């Protein structure tokens, strides 16, 4: 009878320690998983902000390129010197 009780208590102790070890493993895995999720959420947020900035920069670059192409199509030229015409009230222009 004593050997039976001893065997049961040893098996019970082993099962308790096994379950305790498994519990510690599960808690550790869950904690590391939550930290991984938080890191991924931060990274997603950073990438979303960077993506918005890239979209804005791309749109601006595209509009500048289209303006340059439109200027070339219309035949505009770059000016080097600007000359202003002075209008005097006392002069009359006759054709």
NORKA-V850862 format. One record per residue. N is the residue number from 0. BURIAL is b if it has 16 or more other ideal C-beta (glycine too) atoms within 10 Angstrom, else e. Layout:
N,BURIAL
N,BURIAL
This chain:
0,e
1,e
2,e
3,e
4,e
5,e
6,e
7,e
8,e
9,e
10,e
11,e
12,e
13,e
14,e
15,e
16,e
17,e
18,e
19,e
20,e
21,e
22,e
23,e
24,e
25,e
26,e
27,e
28,e
29,e
30,e
31,e
32,e
33,e
34,e
35,e
36,e
37,e
38,e
39,e
40,e
41,e
42,e
43,e
44,e
45,e
46,e
47,e
48,e
49,e
50,e
51,e
52,e
53,e
54,e
55,e
56,e
57,e
58,e
59,e
60,e
61,e
62,e
63,e
64,e
65,e
66,e
67,e
68,e
69,e
70,e
71,e
72,e
73,e
74,e
75,e
76,e
77,e
78,e
79,e
80,e
81,e
82,e
83,e
84,e
85,e
86,e
87,e
88,e
89,e
90,e
91,e
92,e
93,e
94,e
